[in-house]
């Protein structure tokens, strides 16, 4: 009995231990599951259709359809795209999906297999996972069905009960879009707001005795660390980074990069609370030689500019000299004009004096002739003055 009692107590202990172990394993699994559930971000679906399709659309490449989405936050991470469509399967075929920003610049482009996304001859929603793309502001989702009359056909559903003016026809070759007013293309997106983010943006590059690269770091919080690592062949070393006027600058002795068979890589990284960003800049010898060539061309252009500047200054001096000559000629012309006017006035006075003298002489001559004529008419015909005196004496 005692022995059975001892054995019974051991068995009970083993059972209690087993139950305790099972509970512990269960609690651990539950904690892991809860951790995984809480770790998975909660996505939000953006949609403009009502869920019911009235007709289907398809076309040949490069024609496609696009939907413009405006997320509730400026920075938005896309996780998946949903397409309501129908595939008539006649062998594997690929269609193209694009993500473009608000200015219609390409952000992401990839092709997808129709049998992996859709079931044959079934109108359904296909979910296409994206590599966590981050966009700023509005963006476009473009679908190109790549229609073939004798091959596999992809048809996209359209809801025409309501029109949101967010659907467009796309020409991939011309990079043009125009409004599609026949309804809402049934394309949706899933994503979430990017709360913590870090972004590295190159600002300028300068090559002199050393290569200097300036870049800007934008983050949702305080930037805790900024690093720059140079990898040239088998050599990897950290480069000093300094901050000047909200710009980060890294300096590299670029002479050591010349002659490398492979391009060197400058890896920039920035860290902020709950976010990390990295950017790799390729420093190839072609880049450095191109920069040197452009620098030499810049020197030549500056020399040509300085030469043209000297020529311009010489022409300006000649122009000033010509202007001075013109001013002198104008002054001389004014003096000659004044002299000519004085001569004209003098000639006019002389002419008036000559006219007066001529008239005086003419008047004298006429007076003399008139006097002579009067005297002649005053004596009788045939008598002379002597005869007159003789007659008087008689």
C-alpha positions as CSV (number, residue, x, y, z in Angstrom):
1,X,0.0,0.0,0.0
2,X,2.8,2.4,0.9
3,X,4.6,1.4,-2.1
4,X,1.5,1.9,-4.2
5,X,1.0,5.2,-2.5
6,X,4.5,6.2,-3.3
7,X,4.1,5.1,-6.9
8,X,0.8,6.8,-7.1
9,X,2.3,10.1,-5.9
10,X,5.1,9.9,-8.5
11,X,2.6,9.2,-11.3
12,X,0.5,12.1,-10.2
13,X,3.6,14.3,-10.1
14,X,4.6,13.2,-13.6
15,X,1.0,13.9,-14.8
16,X,1.1,17.3,-13.2
17,X,4.5,18.0,-14.8
18,X,3.2,16.9,-18.2
19,X,0.1,19.1,-17.8
20,X,2.3,22.0,-16.7
21,X,4.6,21.5,-19.7
22,X,1.6,21.3,-22.0
23,X,0.3,24.6,-20.5
24,X,3.7,26.2,-20.8
25,X,4.0,25.1,-24.5
26,X,0.5,26.3,-25.1
27,X,1.2,29.7,-23.5
28,X,4.5,30.0,-25.5
29,X,2.7,29.2,-28.7
30,X,-0.1,31.6,-27.8
31,X,2.4,34.3,-27.1
32,X,4.2,33.7,-30.4
33,X,0.9,33.8,-32.3
34,X,-0.1,37.0,-30.5
35,X,3.3,38.5,-31.3
36,X,3.0,37.5,-34.9
37,X,-0.5,38.9,-35.1
38,X,0.5,42.2,-33.5
39,X,3.7,42.4,-35.5
40,X,1.8,42.1,-38.8
41,X,0.8,45.7,-39.9
42,X,-2.9,46.4,-40.3
43,X,-3.6,47.3,-44.0
44,X,-6.2,49.6,-45.4
45,X,-7.9,49.1,-48.7
46,X,-8.4,52.0,-51.1
47,X,-11.2,51.5,-53.6
48,X,-13.6,53.6,-55.8
49,X,-15.9,50.8,-57.2
50,X,-19.0,49.4,-55.5
51,X,-18.0,45.8,-55.9
52,X,-20.3,44.8,-58.8
53,X,-19.1,44.7,-62.4
54,X,-21.3,45.7,-65.3
55,X,-19.0,44.9,-68.2
56,X,-15.4,43.8,-69.0
57,X,-12.6,45.7,-70.8
58,X,-9.4,44.6,-72.6
59,X,-7.1,45.9,-75.4
60,X,-3.9,45.4,-77.2
61,X,-0.5,46.6,-75.9
62,X,0.5,49.4,-75.4
63,X,-3.1,50.3,-74.3
64,X,-4.1,49.9,-70.8
65,X,-6.2,51.2,-67.9
66,X,-5.1,53.2,-64.9
67,X,-6.7,54.2,-61.6
68,X,-5.5,57.2,-59.6
69,X,-5.5,56.7,-55.8
70,X,-5.2,59.3,-53.1
71,X,-4.1,57.7,-49.8
72,X,-5.2,59.2,-46.5
73,X,-1.6,59.9,-45.6
74,X,1.2,61.6,-47.6
75,X,3.6,58.7,-47.2
76,X,2.0,55.5,-48.0
77,X,3.3,51.9,-48.3
78,X,1.7,49.7,-50.9
79,X,1.6,46.1,-50.0
80,X,-0.7,44.6,-52.7
81,X,-2.9,45.4,-55.7
82,X,-6.3,43.7,-56.3
83,X,-7.7,43.3,-59.8
84,X,-11.3,42.1,-60.5
85,X,-11.0,40.2,-63.8
86,X,-11.6,37.2,-66.0
87,X,-9.0,35.1,-67.8
88,X,-9.7,32.9,-70.8
89,X,-6.8,30.6,-70.6
90,X,-5.1,29.3,-73.8
91,X,-1.6,28.9,-72.4
92,X,0.6,30.9,-70.0
93,X,0.7,34.6,-70.7
94,X,2.1,37.6,-68.9
95,X,0.4,41.0,-68.3
96,X,2.2,44.2,-67.0
97,X,1.4,46.1,-63.8
98,X,2.9,49.6,-63.1
99,X,3.0,51.9,-60.2
100,X,3.5,55.6,-61.1
101,X,3.7,58.7,-58.9
102,X,1.5,61.8,-59.1
103,X,3.6,63.2,-62.0
104,X,3.2,59.8,-63.8
105,X,6.8,58.9,-63.3
106,X,7.5,55.2,-63.2
107,X,8.0,53.9,-59.6
108,X,7.5,50.1,-60.2
109,X,7.0,47.9,-63.2
110,X,6.7,44.1,-63.4
111,X,5.0,41.3,-65.4
112,X,2.8,38.6,-63.9
113,X,1.6,35.3,-65.1
114,X,-2.1,35.0,-65.7
115,X,-2.5,31.4,-64.5
116,X,-0.8,32.2,-61.3
117,X,-3.1,35.2,-60.6
118,X,-6.5,34.0,-62.0
119,X,-8.5,30.9,-62.4
120,X,-9.6,30.0,-65.9
121,X,-13.0,31.4,-66.9
122,X,-13.9,32.7,-63.4
123,X,-14.5,36.3,-62.7
124,X,-12.7,36.9,-59.4
125,X,-10.4,39.2,-57.4
126,X,-6.7,38.5,-57.9
127,X,-4.3,39.8,-55.2
128,X,-0.8,40.7,-56.4
129,X,1.7,41.3,-53.7
130,X,4.1,44.3,-54.0
131,X,7.6,44.7,-52.5
132,X,6.4,47.3,-49.9
133,X,6.6,50.3,-52.2
134,X,6.5,53.7,-50.5
135,X,4.8,56.5,-52.5
136,X,4.3,60.2,-51.7
137,X,0.8,61.6,-52.3
138,X,-1.4,60.4,-55.1
139,X,-0.3,57.6,-57.4
140,X,-1.5,55.5,-60.3
141,X,-1.9,51.8,-60.8
142,X,-1.7,50.8,-64.5
143,X,-2.7,47.5,-65.9
144,X,-1.9,46.3,-69.5
145,X,-4.0,43.2,-70.4
146,X,-1.9,42.4,-73.5
147,X,-4.9,41.2,-75.5
148,X,-4.4,38.5,-78.1
149,X,-7.3,37.3,-80.2
150,X,-5.9,33.7,-80.6
151,X,-4.2,33.5,-77.3
152,X,-4.9,33.9,-73.6
153,X,-7.1,36.9,-72.9
154,X,-7.3,39.0,-69.7
155,X,-10.4,41.1,-69.2
156,X,-10.7,43.7,-66.5
157,X,-14.1,44.4,-64.8
158,X,-15.6,47.9,-64.9
159,X,-18.3,49.3,-62.5
160,X,-20.4,51.9,-64.3
161,X,-23.0,52.5,-61.5
162,X,-20.9,55.5,-60.2
163,X,-18.1,57.5,-61.9
164,X,-15.4,58.9,-59.7
165,X,-13.3,60.4,-62.5
166,X,-10.3,58.4,-61.3
167,X,-10.1,55.9,-64.2
168,X,-7.9,56.6,-67.2
169,X,-6.9,55.1,-70.6
170,X,-3.1,54.7,-70.8
171,X,-0.7,54.7,-73.8
172,X,2.5,53.1,-72.6
173,X,4.6,54.2,-75.6
174,X,3.6,57.8,-75.5
175,X,3.3,58.0,-71.7
176,X,-0.1,59.7,-72.1
177,X,-3.3,59.3,-70.2
178,X,-6.8,60.5,-70.9
179,X,-10.1,60.2,-68.9
180,X,-12.1,57.0,-69.1
181,X,-15.7,58.1,-68.5
182,X,-17.4,54.8,-68.9
183,X,-17.1,53.8,-65.2
184,X,-14.7,52.9,-62.4
185,X,-12.0,50.3,-63.3
186,X,-12.2,47.7,-60.6
187,X,-8.7,47.9,-59.3
188,X,-8.0,48.3,-55.6
189,X,-4.8,48.7,-53.5
190,X,-3.9,47.7,-50.0
191,X,-1.4,49.5,-47.8
192,X,-0.7,51.5,-44.7
193,X,0.6,54.8,-43.6
194,X,4.4,55.1,-43.2
195,X,4.8,56.5,-39.7
196,X,8.5,56.0,-39.2
197,X,10.7,56.7,-42.3
198,X,14.2,57.8,-43.3
199,X,15.1,59.0,-46.7
200,X,18.6,59.8,-48.2
201,X,18.7,62.2,-51.1
202,X,21.9,63.1,-52.9
203,X,22.5,66.9,-53.2
204,X,25.7,67.5,-55.1
205,X,29.1,66.0,-56.0
206,X,32.4,67.8,-56.4
207,X,35.7,66.4,-57.5
208,X,38.9,68.4,-56.9
209,X,41.8,67.1,-54.9
210,X,39.2,64.8,-53.3
211,X,35.7,63.7,-54.1
212,X,33.0,65.3,-52.0
213,X,29.5,64.0,-51.9
214,X,26.8,66.0,-50.2
215,X,23.4,64.4,-49.3
216,X,20.4,65.2,-47.3
217,X,18.7,62.9,-44.7
218,X,14.9,63.3,-44.1
219,X,13.4,61.4,-41.2
220,X,10.1,61.3,-39.2
221,X,12.2,61.6,-36.0
222,X,15.7,62.5,-34.9
223,X,18.5,61.1,-37.0
224,X,20.5,59.0,-34.6
225,X,23.3,57.7,-36.9
226,X,24.7,58.5,-40.4
227,X,27.4,56.3,-41.8
228,X,29.3,56.1,-45.1
229,X,31.2,53.0,-46.1
230,X,33.5,52.7,-49.2
231,X,33.9,49.4,-50.8
232,X,36.6,49.2,-53.5
233,X,37.4,45.7,-54.5
234,X,38.3,43.7,-51.4
235,X,38.8,46.9,-49.4
236,X,36.0,48.1,-47.1
237,X,36.5,51.2,-44.9
238,X,34.4,53.8,-43.1
239,X,34.5,57.3,-44.4
240,X,34.1,60.3,-42.1
241,X,30.8,62.1,-42.4
242,X,30.3,65.7,-41.3
243,X,27.1,67.8,-41.1
244,X,27.0,71.3,-42.5
245,X,23.9,73.4,-42.7
246,X,21.5,70.4,-42.6
247,X,23.6,68.7,-45.3
248,X,25.8,65.7,-44.7
249,X,29.2,65.5,-46.5
250,X,31.5,62.6,-47.1
251,X,35.1,63.1,-48.5
252,X,37.0,60.4,-50.5
253,X,40.4,60.5,-52.0
254,X,39.3,59.7,-55.5
255,X,42.8,59.3,-56.9
256,X,42.9,55.9,-55.2
257,X,39.9,54.9,-57.2
258,X,41.6,55.3,-60.6
259,X,42.7,52.1,-62.3
260,X,40.2,49.8,-60.5
261,X,38.8,47.0,-62.7
262,X,35.5,47.2,-60.8
263,X,33.5,50.2,-59.8
264,X,33.8,51.3,-56.2
265,X,30.6,51.6,-54.1
266,X,29.9,54.2,-51.5
267,X,27.2,52.9,-49.2
268,X,25.3,55.6,-47.2
269,X,23.1,54.6,-44.3
270,X,21.0,56.6,-41.9
271,X,19.1,55.5,-38.8
272,X,16.2,57.0,-36.9
273,X,13.9,55.5,-34.3
274,X,12.2,52.5,-35.8
275,X,13.5,53.2,-39.3
276,X,16.6,52.7,-41.4
277,X,17.5,53.8,-44.9
278,X,20.4,53.1,-47.2
279,X,21.7,54.4,-50.5
280,X,24.5,53.0,-52.7
281,X,26.4,55.3,-55.0
282,X,28.5,53.7,-57.7
283,X,31.8,55.4,-58.2
284,X,33.1,54.2,-61.5
285,X,36.3,55.3,-63.3
286,X,34.0,56.3,-66.2
287,X,32.2,58.7,-63.8
288,X,35.5,60.2,-62.7
289,X,36.9,60.5,-66.3
290,X,33.6,62.0,-67.4
291,X,33.8,64.5,-64.6
292,X,37.4,65.4,-65.5
293,X,36.4,65.8,-69.2
294,X,33.5,68.1,-68.2
295,X,35.8,70.0,-65.9
296,X,38.3,70.5,-68.8
297,X,35.5,71.6,-71.1
298,X,34.4,74.0,-68.4
299,X,37.9,75.5,-68.2
300,X,37.9,75.9,-72.0
301,X,34.4,77.5,-71.9
302,X,35.6,79.8,-69.2
303,X,38.7,80.8,-71.3
304,X,36.5,81.3,-74.3
305,X,34.1,83.4,-72.2
306,X,37.0,85.5,-70.8
307,X,38.3,85.9,-74.4
308,X,34.9,87.0,-75.6
309,X,34.7,89.3,-72.6
310,X,38.0,91.0,-73.6
311,X,36.7,91.3,-77.2
312,X,33.5,92.7,-75.9
313,X,35.4,95.3,-73.8
314,X,37.6,96.2,-76.8
315,X,34.5,96.6,-78.9
316,X,32.9,98.7,-76.2
317,X,36.0,101.0,-76.1
318,X,35.8,101.3,-79.9
319,X,32.2,102.1,-79.7
320,X,32.9,104.8,-77.1
321,X,35.6,106.2,-79.4
322,X,33.2,106.2,-82.3
323,X,30.6,107.9,-80.2
324,X,33.2,110.6,-79.2
325,X,34.1,111.1,-82.9
326,X,30.4,111.3,-83.7
327,X,30.0,114.0,-81.0
328,X,33.0,115.9,-82.4
329,X,31.6,115.7,-85.9
330,X,28.2,116.9,-84.6
331,X,29.9,119.8,-82.9
332,X,31.8,120.7,-86.1
333,X,28.7,120.3,-88.1
334,X,27.0,122.7,-85.7
335,X,29.8,125.2,-86.1
336,X,29.8,124.9,-89.9
337,X,26.0,125.3,-89.9
338,X,26.3,128.5,-87.8
339,X,29.0,129.8,-90.1
340,X,27.0,129.0,-93.2
341,X,24.0,130.8,-91.7
342,X,26.2,133.8,-90.9
343,X,27.4,133.8,-94.5
344,X,23.8,133.5,-95.8
345,X,22.8,136.5,-93.7
346,X,25.9,138.5,-94.9
347,X,25.1,137.7,-98.5
348,X,21.5,138.8,-97.9
349,X,22.8,142.1,-96.6
350,X,25.2,142.5,-99.5
351,X,22.5,141.7,-101.9
352,X,20.2,144.3,-100.3
353,X,23.0,146.9,-100.5
354,X,23.7,146.1,-104.2
355,X,20.1,146.4,-105.0
356,X,19.9,149.8,-103.3
357,X,23.1,151.0,-105.2
358,X,21.7,149.7,-108.4
359,X,18.4,151.4,-107.9
360,X,20.2,154.6,-106.9
361,X,22.4,154.6,-110.0
362,X,19.4,153.7,-112.2
363,X,17.5,156.6,-110.7
364,X,20.4,159.0,-111.3
365,X,20.7,157.9,-114.9
366,X,17.0,158.3,-115.4
367,X,17.0,161.7,-113.7
368,X,19.8,162.8,-116.0
369,X,18.1,161.6,-119.1
370,X,14.9,163.2,-118.1
371,X,16.6,166.5,-117.4
372,X,18.3,166.4,-120.8
373,X,15.1,165.7,-122.5
374,X,13.4,168.6,-120.7
375,X,16.1,171.0,-121.6
376,X,16.0,170.0,-125.2
377,X,12.3,170.5,-125.4
378,X,12.7,174.0,-123.9
379,X,14.6,175.6,-127.1
380,X,12.9,176.4,-130.5
381,X,13.8,174.4,-133.4
382,X,16.6,175.7,-135.6
383,X,17.8,178.3,-133.1
384,X,20.9,178.1,-131.3
385,X,21.7,180.1,-128.3
386,X,23.8,182.6,-130.3
387,X,21.0,183.3,-132.7
388,X,18.7,183.9,-129.9
389,X,21.1,186.6,-128.5
390,X,21.5,188.2,-131.8
391,X,17.8,188.5,-132.4
392,X,17.4,190.0,-129.1
393,X,20.0,192.7,-130.0
394,X,18.2,193.7,-133.1
